Amino acid sequence: MMFDPARGDSAAEYLSSFLRNAVGHVLIAWLRYFDSDEEGDGQVSLEEFTTSLRRLNFKGEAETMFRRIDEDDSGFLTLYEVDGKAADLWAAFRAWCAETFSSTEDMVAQLRGSLVELGPIEGEKRIFKKQKSAVPPAEFTFIREQFLENAPRHGWFGGFEDVIFTCMDRKKSGYVTQIDLPWFEKARSQHNRRMQMRPSGARTINTTPGGAAKKNPMQALLAFMSFLRSCSMGGNLMQTWRTLLDPDASLYVQKADIQRVSSQVGWRGDVSVLWSALDAPNGRAALEEFGFKEARALAMFRAWAMAVAGGVQEAWQKILSVEKSFQRKRRNSIAAGAKSAPAPSGSSAVDTLDREAFVFAVGRIHSPGKVQIEDPSYLFSILDWEPHGKLAYKDVRFLEFWEPVKWLSEQGDPQAAEAFKESVLSKYANHPVKAWRLCLDMDGTGLCRWNAFNQAAERIQWKGNCAKAWLGLDTQALGFITLHTIDSEVAENLALFRRWCFATYGGVAIAFHALDADGSGSLSEEEFVTVIEHSSFKGDARAAWNALNLEGSDILSEREMDFLDDMELDMLAAYVSATQAAEANEAEKHKVEVDLTRRRSTVADLRRHSILSQAVQSEESEMLLSTPQSRLELLDLIGLNREEGSQSLSSVWTLPSLADSRSVRFETSGTKAMLGLPATPATVGTNTSGAARSTMSAKAIAKAKLEVKALMDSKALYAGGIPYM
């Protein structure tokens, strides 16, 4: 579909979609085709823009698109105008490298780590192996697999490691050398200037013995969580948690456990800094401190189990009984099609459940009250941490002995969330940044977690339900909220301002001194607004002034601005974006798994009916699809709309009932392909001796298996717990 402004198409969104389809990721496309100079300034002119789109075989009006995106008529585009998430990712990575490594040589050495055993790169003869070098020498390079493994180990938690490696490997050689990092020296110089200009009372960022820079406590925690996910299959935090940190499934860890695991797997962060971010009464930190979403899902399941059956074991038996009932009905339906034929083989005992059976059974059990399991498929992934693809009672038994904090199983309340926001803003003169800095994020990390939120509620003497308000604010179950949660418009404008400061001057404090031309140590509103409005800043300069001016005076001090240096908004934005992408990828993987299971079970049932009906050849034979309800259930099973599935279309496929002339109709193309049915319709009457035969080709099954295997086994998809796209 071509870009059409008259249709209301967003030029930036359209271009981003085109670049993702053409190259795989907006950042890769931008650095390879648009801002491709080794030391590019990040600004792309109209000529560069149109030339780059021609190289990508873009068929639309490139100049029209450029004008639409360039809303401020600056005559150039930046990556932030095209895709803010991609721009945040690249800015965060460069800043992290400058903070973590002392030079390009140090960066290559640290990210190379221990060379891994690898075969030749596909299509090439190059081989990297332990203690063996190629040209260029292996000791001066790192390859993709090494980067995927070592970046999270050194504290990177912004995700998208595969994308970033591809961006550095502009020559497509399969490795990165110091020459491929021309931006590092500038980034390092800017980092050093920021450190020199920090006020004496600001937090210091030192260097650990391992060479990695210390993060503030919250960043250390996020880095550790990301590393744990990178050590697991498919980014499953519970797999690493249960295997390394908590083999006894107490869902608590001590500082010694983290120190032991860090030593075993080579995490280079500072455990003491990490531990200071945790709420650890009695020297123990709970699962929700590391994986809030996982802990909440388990707590909700436990609360649901208590509500429906009075205990976890009893609830598990109830879940099994639903599956047993389903299996029994299916066997009886099949057997009814052949009264003289033997009953289908197979034991009636059911003690394990696969994902589809678990999701189906949980959905069939009504829970009194408001306790509900929001995502049974996600819960299955947490419980199946080994993973086996099936659950047994032993996999849920540990929940019998767990006593989670009560607020974990509360339901979020949007009204309570809004009430809290109104209350905290009213206490601070409806100034979002003032409320954020002086009440919610007093340590300046850019994040507010549950304990800090609780303390903020006490500070403003809010009498509402803190748990419901917190869960209503943290709708993504990240385990924290940001300024964006309190006021998204203000937060986005400040993020733009911070980006401009870093792109133009190398930091917010540096920008302050550059804007303070008379050296007075303060900025007037006109001084601030006039300079910024005549620059490349893409946001609202006056709104930025108002947001930063906590005192409400006619001047702005450095202290009111430089807190943005420490918030690392680009890194947080990259982390949140990567988390969302990971969840979307995980949901798609589960959908493929379930679709494959459904195709297999549906085809197997149809084959079985065909065999039994041929054996009896009787008008009285009753098929599985002989009742309206069973036919509707099949429509639900394959995901076809009931109304559409029963309509008579120009070309339909009929699955007949030998005992009833009524039938279920399906569209010929998509539905028959899903079921593995032959493409040619067949007419089968009530007196026919056999039902419609169905076959699923070995090639189709093999293809489906490969799809699932690629999603489940690809380490590259989940390096750092974050997928490729």
ROPAKOL-251268 format. One record per residue (C-alpha): residue in three letters; x, y, z negated. Coordinates in steps of 0.5 Angstrom, whole numbers, padded with zeros to 4 digits, always signed. Layout:
BEGIN
alaXYZ;...
This chain:
BEGIN
met+0000+0000+0000;met+0003+0007+0002;phe+0004+0013-0003;asp-0003+0017-0002;pro-0003+0023-0007;ala-0010+0024-0005;arg-0012+0018-0008;gly-0009+0020-0014;asp-0003+0016-0014;ser+0003+0018-0019;ala+0009+0019-0015;ala+0014+0017-0020;glu+0010+0011-0022;tyr+0009+0009-0015;leu+0017+0010-0014;ser+0019+0006-0020;ser+0014+0000-0017;phe+0017+0000-0010;leu+0024+0000-0013;arg+0023-0006-0018;asn+0020-0010-0012;ala+0026-0008-0008;val+0032-0009-0013;gly+0029-0012-0019;his+0030-0006-0024;val+0029+0002-0023;leu+0036+0003-0027;ile+0040-0002-0022;ala+0037+0001-0016;trp+0038+0008-0018;leu+0046+0007-0020;arg+0047+0003-0013;tyr+0043+0007-0008;phe+0041+0014-0011;asp+0047+0016-0016;ser+0052+0012-0014;asp+0058+0016-0015;glu+0063+0013-0020;glu+0062+0019-0024;gly+0055+0022-0022;asp+0052+0028-0025;gly+0046+0024-0025;gln+0042+0029-0021;val+0040+0027-0014;ser+0038+0032-0008;leu+0033+0032-0003;glu+0038+0029+0002;glu+0041+0024-0002;phe+0034+0022-0004;thr+0031+0021+0003;thr+0038+0018+0005;ser+0037+0013-0001;leu+0030+0011+0001;arg+0032+0010+0008;arg+0037+0005+0006;leu+0032+0001+0002;asn+0027+0001+0008;phe+0022+0006+0005;lys+0016+0007+0010;gly+0013+0013+0006;glu+0014+0020+0006;ala+0020+0021+0002;glu+0020+0029+0002;thr+0013+0029+0000;met+0015+0024-0006;phe+0021+0028-0008;arg+0017+0035-0008;arg+0011+0031-0013;ile+0016+0028-0018;asp+0020+0035-0018;glu+0015+0039-0022;asp+0019+0044-0024;asp+0022+0046-0017;ser+0029+0045-0019;gly+0031+0042-0013;phe+0034+0035-0016;leu+0031+0029-0019;thr+0034+0026-0025;leu+0033+0019-0027;tyr+0028+0021-0033;glu+0023+0024-0028;val+0023+0018-0024;asp+0023+0013-0030;gly+0024+0015-0037;lys+0025+0008-0040;ala+0030+0006-0035;ala+0034+0013-0037;asp+0034+0012-0044;leu+0037+0005-0043;trp+0043+0007-0039;ala+0044+0013-0044;ala+0043+0009-0050;phe+0048+0004-0047;arg+0053+0009-0046;ala+0053+0012-0053;trp+0053+0005-0056;cys+0060+0004-0052;ala+0063+0010-0054;glu+0061+0009-0061;thr+0063+0002-0062;phe+0069+0001-0057;ser+0076+0006-0058;ser+0077+0005-0050;thr+0076+0001-0044;glu+0081-0004-0045;asp+0078-0005-0052;met+0071-0005-0049;val+0073-0011-0044;ala+0077-0015-0049;gln+0071-0015-0055;leu+0066-0016-0050;arg+0070-0022-0046;gly+0071-0025-0053;ser+0073-0033-0052;leu+0072-0035-0045;val+0067-0040-0044;glu+0067-0046-0039;leu+0064-0044-0033;gly+0064-0047-0026;pro+0065-0043-0019;ile+0060-0037-0018;glu+0055-0039-0013;gly+0058-0038-0006;glu+0065-0036-0008;lys+0071-0040-0010;arg+0073-0036-0016;ile+0073-0040-0023;phe+0074-0037-0030;lys+0076-0042-0035;lys+0079-0042-0042;gln+0086-0040-0041;lys+0086-0040-0034;ser+0086-0033-0030;ala+0084-0031-0023;val+0085-0025-0019;pro+0084-0020-0022;pro+0087-0024-0029;ala+0081-0026-0033;glu+0084-0023-0039;phe+0082-0016-0036;thr+0075-0018-0034;phe+0069-0020-0037;ile+0063-0024-0034;arg+0056-0024-0034;glu+0055-0030-0039;gln+0061-0027-0044;phe+0057-0020-0044;leu+0050-0023-0045;glu+0053-0027-0051;asn+0058-0021-0054;ala+0054-0015-0053;pro+0049-0017-0059;arg+0054-0020-0063;his+0058-0013-0063;gly+0051-0009-0065;trp+0047-0008-0058;phe+0040-0008-0060;gly+0037-0005-0054;gly+0036-0011-0050;phe+0036-0012-0042;glu+0043-0014-0042;asp+0043-0018-0035;val+0040-0011-0032;ile+0046-0007-0036;phe+0051-0012-0033;thr+0049-0012-0026;cys+0049-0004-0027;met+0056-0004-0029;asp+0058-0010-0023;arg+0057-0005-0018;lys+0062-0009-0013;lys+0057-0015-0014;ser+0064-0019-0016;gly+0061-0023-0022;tyr+0066-0019-0027;val+0067-0012-0030;thr+0074-0009-0031;gln+0076-0002-0034;ile+0076+0001-0027;asp+0068-0001-0027;leu+0067+0004-0033;pro+0069+0011-0030;trp+0063+0014-0035;phe+0067+0011-0041;glu+0072+0017-0042;lys+0067+0022-0042;ala+0062+0019-0047;arg+0068+0017-0052;ser+0070+0025-0051;gln+0063+0027-0053;his+0062+0022-0058;asn+0069+0025-0062;arg+0066+0032-0061;arg+0060+0030-0064;met+0063+0027-0070;gln+0068+0033-0071;met+0062+0038-0071;arg+0058+0034-0076;pro+0056+0037-0083;ser+0060+0035-0089;gly+0054+0032-0092;ala+0052+0028-0086;arg+0052+0021-0086;thr+0059+0018-0083;ile+0060+0013-0078;asn+0066+0009-0080;thr+0069+0003-0077;thr+0069-0004-0079;pro+0075-0009-0079;gly+0072-0012-0073;gly+0072-0006-0069;ala+0065-0005-0069;ala+0062+0002-0071;lys+0058+0002-0077;lys+0051+0003-0076;asn+0046+0007-0081;pro+0042+0001-0085;met+0036+0001-0080;gln+0040+0000-0074;ala+0044-0005-0077;leu+0038-0009-0079;leu+0035-0008-0072;ala+0042-0010-0069;phe+0042-0017-0073;met+0035-0018-0071;ser+0037-0018-0064;phe+0043-0022-0065;leu+0039-0027-0068;arg+0034-0028-0062;ser+0040-0028-0058;cys+0042-0034-0061;ser+0036-0038-0060;met+0032-0041-0054;gly+0027-0037-0051;gly+0029-0031-0056;asn+0025-0035-0062;leu+0027-0031-0068;met+0024-0037-0072;gln+0029-0042-0069;thr+0035-0038-0071;trp+0032-0037-0078;arg+0030-0044-0080;thr+0036-0047-0077;leu+0042-0042-0080;leu+0039-0038-0085;asp+0033-0042-0088;pro+0033-0049-0087;asp+0029-0050-0093;ala+0023-0046-0090;ser+0023-0042-0097;leu+0022-0036-0092;tyr+0027-0032-0097;val+0034-0031-0096;gln+0040-0028-0100;lys+0046-0024-0098;ala+0050-0029-0099;asp+0046-0033-0093;ile+0047-0027-0088;gln+0055-0027-0090;arg+0055-0034-0089;val+0051-0034-0082;ser+0055-0028-0080;ser+0062-0031-0081;gln+0059-0038-0077;val+0056-0035-0071;gly+0061-0029-0071;trp+0056-0023-0072;arg+0061-0016-0072;gly+0056-0012-0076;asp+0057-0010-0083;val+0053-0014-0088;ser+0053-0009-0094;val+0050-0004-0089;leu+0045-0009-0087;trp+0043-0011-0094;ser+0042-0004-0096;ala+0036-0003-0091;leu+0032-0009-0094;asp+0027-0009-0100;ala+0031-0015-0104;pro+0028-0015-0111;asn+0031-0021-0115;gly+0037-0021-0109;arg+0032-0024-0104;ala+0030-0021-0098;ala+0023-0024-0095;leu+0022-0026-0087;glu+0018-0020-0086;glu+0024-0016-0087;phe+0027-0019-0081;gly+0021-0021-0077;phe+0015-0017-0079;lys+0011-0020-0073;glu+0013-0027-0075;ala+0011-0026-0082;arg+0005-0023-0081;ala+0002-0029-0076;leu+0004-0034-0081;ala+0001-0030-0087;met-0005-0029-0083;phe-0005-0037-0081;arg-0005-0039-0088;ala-0010-0034-0090;trp-0015-0037-0085;ala-0013-0044-0087;met-0015-0042-0094;ala-0021-0039-0092;val-0024-0045-0087;ala-0021-0051-0091;gly-0018-0048-0098;gly-0011-0050-0096;val-0006-0051-0091;gln-0007-0059-0091;glu-0014-0059-0091;ala-0014-0054-0085;trp-0010-0058-0081;gln-0014-0064-0082;lys-0020-0060-0079;ile-0016-0058-0073;leu-0014-0065-0072;ser-0022-0067-0073;val-0024-0062-0067;glu-0019-0065-0062;lys-0021-0072-0064;ser-0028-0070-0063;phe-0026-0067-0056;gln-0022-0073-0054;arg-0028-0078-0057;lys-0033-0074-0052;arg-0028-0075-0046;arg-0027-0082-0047;asn-0035-0083-0048;ser-0036-0079-0042;ile-0031-0083-0038;ala-0034-0090-0040;ala-0041-0088-0039;gly-0039-0088-0031;ala-0037-0095-0032;lys-0042-0099-0037;ser-0039-0106-0035;ala-0032-0103-0034;pro-0027-0103-0040;ala-0026-0097-0044;pro-0020-0093-0043;ser-0014-0095-0046;gly-0011-0091-0051;ser-0011-0090-0059;ser-0016-0086-0062;ala-0011-0083-0067;val-0009-0076-0066;asp-0004-0073-0071;thr+0000-0068-0066;leu-0003-0062-0062;asp+0000-0059-0056;arg-0001-0052-0055;glu-0007-0052-0051;ala-0010-0057-0056;phe-0008-0053-0062;val-0011-0046-0059;phe-0017-0050-0057;ala-0018-0053-0064;val-0017-0046-0068;gly-0021-0042-0063;arg-0027-0047-0065;ile-0027-0047-0072;his-0031-0041-0075;ser-0028-0037-0081;pro-0032-0034-0086;gly-0031-0027-0087;lys-0026-0022-0083;val-0020-0027-0083;gln-0018-0029-0076;ile-0012-0031-0072;glu-0011-0026-0067;asp-0006-0030-0062;pro-0006-0038-0063;ser-0001-0039-0058;tyr+0004-0034-0061;leu+0003-0038-0067;phe+0004-0044-0064;ser+0011-0042-0062;ile+0013-0039-0069;leu+0011-0046-0072;asp+0014-0050-0066;trp+0021-0047-0067;glu+0025-0053-0066;pro+0022-0054-0060;his+0018-0060-0059;gly+0012-0058-0055;lys+0008-0061-0060;leu+0006-0059-0068;ala+0005-0064-0073;tyr+0003-0063-0081;lys+0010-0063-0082;asp+0011-0057-0078;val+0006-0053-0082;arg+0007-0056-0089;phe+0012-0051-0092;leu+0006-0046-0092;glu+0003-0050-0097;phe+0009-0047-0102;trp+0009-0040-0099;glu+0006-0034-0103;pro+0006-0028-0098;val+0005-0021-0100;lys-0002-0020-0100;trp-0002-0014-0095;leu+0001-0018-0090;ser-0006-0021-0088;glu-0010-0015-0089;gln-0013-0013-0082;gly-0011-0006-0079;asp-0016+0000-0080;pro-0015+0005-0074;gln-0020+0010-0079;ala-0015+0009-0085;ala-0009+0010-0080;glu-0012+0017-0078;ala-0014+0019-0085;phe-0007+0018-0087;lys-0004+0022-0081;glu-0009+0028-0083;ser-0008+0028-0090;val+0000+0028-0089;leu+0000+0033-0084;ser-0005+0038-0088;lys+0000+0037-0094;tyr+0006+0040-0089;ala+0002+0046-0085;asn+0000+0041-0080;his+0007+0041-0078;pro+0009+0034-0075;val+0016+0034-0075;lys+0016+0037-0082;ala+0012+0032-0085;trp+0016+0027-0082;arg+0023+0029-0084;leu+0021+0031-0091;cys+0016+0025-0093;leu+0016+0019-0088;asp+0023+0019-0086;met+0027+0022-0091;asp+0034+0018-0090;gly+0034+0021-0082;thr+0034+0014-0079;gly+0028+0016-0074;leu+0024+0010-0077;cys+0019+0009-0083;arg+0018+0002-0086;trp+0013-0001-0090;asn+0016+0001-0097;ala+0018+0008-0095;phe+0011+0009-0092;asn+0008+0007-0099;gln+0012+0012-0102;ala+0010+0017-0098;ala+0003+0016-0099;glu+0004+0016-0107;arg+0008+0023-0105;ile+0002+0026-0102;gln-0003+0023-0107;trp-0007+0019-0102;lys-0012+0015-0105;gly-0014+0011-0098;asn-0012+0003-0097;cys-0004+0004-0095;ala-0004-0003-0092;lys-0010-0002-0087;ala-0007+0005-0085;trp+0000+0002-0084;leu-0003-0004-0080;gly-0007+0001-0076;leu-0001+0005-0075;asp+0004+0000-0073;thr-0001-0003-0068;gln+0005-0007-0064;ala+0007-0010-0071;leu+0015-0008-0070;gly+0015-0007-0077;phe+0016+0000-0077;ile+0013+0007-0074;thr+0016+0013-0071;leu+0015+0020-0070;his+0011+0018-0064;thr+0006+0015-0068;ile+0005+0021-0072;asp+0004+0026-0066;ser+0006+0023-0059;glu+0006+0030-0055;val+0011+0033-0060;ala+0015+0027-0060;glu+0016+0026-0053;asn+0018+0033-0052;leu+0023+0033-0057;ala+0026+0026-0054;leu+0026+0031-0047;phe+0030+0036-0051;arg+0035+0031-0054;arg+0036+0028-0047;trp+0037+0035-0044;cys+0042+0036-0050;phe+0046+0030-0049;ala+0046+0031-0041;thr+0048+0038-0041;tyr+0053+0038-0047;gly+0054+0032-0050;gly+0050+0032-0056;val+0045+0036-0060;ala+0050+0040-0065;ile+0054+0041-0059;ala+0048+0044-0055;phe+0047+0049-0061;his+0054+0052-0062;ala+0054+0053-0054;leu+0047+0056-0054;asp+0049+0061-0060;ala+0053+0065-0056;asp+0054+0071-0061;gly+0057+0066-0066;ser+0052+0068-0072;gly+0050+0061-0074;ser+0043+0061-0072;leu+0038+0062-0066;ser+0033+0067-0065;glu+0027+0064-0061;glu+0028+0068-0055;glu+0035+0066-0055;phe+0033+0059-0055;val+0027+0059-0050;thr+0030+0064-0045;val+0037+0060-0044;ile+0033+0053-0044;glu+0028+0055-0039;his+0033+0057-0034;ser+0036+0050-0035;ser+0035+0044-0032;phe+0030+0042-0038;lys+0024+0039-0036;gly+0020+0040-0042;asp+0016+0045-0046;ala+0022+0050-0049;arg+0017+0054-0054;ala+0014+0047-0056;ala+0021+0045-0058;trp+0023+0051-0062;asn+0016+0050-0066;ala+0017+0043-0067;leu+0024+0044-0070;asn+0023+0050-0074;leu+0021+0047-0080;glu+0022+0054-0084;gly+0017+0058-0080;ser+0022+0063-0080;asp+0024+0067-0074;ile+0031+0064-0073;leu+0033+0056-0072;ser+0039+0054-0076;glu+0044+0048-0074;arg+0041+0044-0080;glu+0034+0044-0077;met+0037+0041-0070;asp+0042+0037-0071;phe+0038+0031-0074;leu+0036+0029-0067;asp+0044+0027-0066;asp+0043+0021-0071;met+0036+0019-0069;glu+0038+0016-0063;leu+0032+0016-0060;asp+0034+0013-0053;met+0036+0007-0057;leu+0030+0006-0061;ala+0026+0007-0054;ala+0030+0002-0051;tyr+0029-0003-0057;val+0021-0002-0056;ser+0021-0002-0049;ala+0025-0009-0049;thr+0021-0012-0054;gln+0014-0010-0050;ala+0018-0013-0044;ala+0020-0019-0048;glu+0012-0020-0051;ala+0010-0020-0044;asn+0015-0025-0041;glu+0013-0030-0047;ala+0006-0029-0045;glu+0007-0030-0038;lys+0011-0036-0040;his+0005-0039-0044;lys+0000-0038-0039;val+0004-0042-0034;glu+0005-0048-0039;val-0002-0048-0040;asp-0004-0047-0033;leu+0000-0053-0031;thr-0003-0057-0037;arg-0010-0056-0035;arg-0008-0058-0027;arg-0005-0064-0030;ser-0011-0066-0034;thr-0016-0064-0029;val-0013-0068-0024;ala-0012-0074-0028;asp-0020-0074-0030;leu-0022-0073-0023;arg-0018-0079-0021;arg-0020-0083-0027;his-0028-0082-0025;ser-0026-0083-0018;ile-0023-0090-0020;leu-0029-0092-0025;ser-0035-0090-0020;gln-0032-0094-0015;ala-0031-0100-0019;val-0039-0100-0021;gln-0042-0097-0015;ser-0048-0095-0018;glu-0054-0090-0018;glu-0054-0090-0025;ser-0047-0088-0026;glu-0046-0082-0030;met-0040-0078-0029;leu-0036-0073-0033;leu-0039-0067-0029;ser-0046-0070-0030;thr-0049-0064-0034;pro-0050-0057-0033;gln-0046-0056-0040;ser-0040-0060-0038;arg-0040-0057-0031;leu-0039-0050-0034;glu-0034-0052-0039;leu-0030-0054-0033;leu-0031-0047-0030;asp-0028-0045-0037;leu-0022-0049-0037;ile-0020-0047-0030;gly-0021-0040-0031;leu-0026-0039-0026;asn-0032-0034-0028;arg-0038-0038-0029;glu-0043-0034-0025;glu-0038-0034-0019;gly-0037-0041-0019;ser-0044-0043-0019;gln-0045-0038-0013;ser-0046-0041-0006;leu-0041-0038-0002;ser-0040-0039+0006;ser-0035-0044+0005;val-0035-0049-0002;trp-0032-0055-0005;thr-0038-0059-0008;leu-0036-0064-0014;pro-0042-0069-0014;ser-0045-0072-0020;leu-0048-0079-0018;ala-0053-0079-0023;asp-0056-0072-0021;ser-0056-0068-0015;arg-0054-0062-0018;ser-0047-0060-0017;val-0041-0055-0019;arg-0039-0050-0013;phe-0032-0048-0012;glu-0029-0043-0008;thr-0024-0047-0003;ser-0018-0043-0003;gly-0015-0041-0010;thr-0019-0046-0014;lys-0018-0052-0010;ala-0011-0051-0010;met-0011-0050-0018;leu-0014-0057-0018;gly-0010-0060-0013;leu-0016-0062-0009;pro-0016-0063-0001;ala-0017-0057+0003;thr-0023-0060+0007;pro-0030-0060+0004;ala-0033-0067+0003;thr-0041-0068+0003;val-0042-0074-0003;gly-0049-0076-0004;thr-0052-0079-0010;asn-0052-0086-0007;thr-0045-0086-0005;ser-0040-0091-0008;gly-0035-0087-0009;ala-0033-0080-0012;ala-0029-0074-0008;arg-0022-0077-0009;ser-0017-0071-0011;thr-0009-0072-0011;met-0004-0067-0013;ser+0002-0067-0009;ala+0009-0069-0012;lys+0012-0063-0009;ala+0006-0058-0012;ile+0008-0062-0019;ala+0015-0061-0018;lys+0015-0054-0017;ala+0010-0052-0023;lys+0015-0056-0027;leu+0021-0052-0024;glu+0017-0046-0026;val+0016-0047-0033;lys+0023-0050-0034;ala+0026-0044-0031;leu+0022-0039-0036;met+0023-0044-0042;asp+0031-0045-0041;ser+0034-0039-0038;lys+0038-0036-0043;ala+0039-0030-0038;leu+0032-0028-0039;tyr+0033-0028-0047;ala+0040-0025-0048;gly+0039-0021-0054;gly+0031-0023-0055;ile+0030-0019-0049;pro+0028-0021-0042;tyr+0031-0019-0035;met+0025-0015-0033;
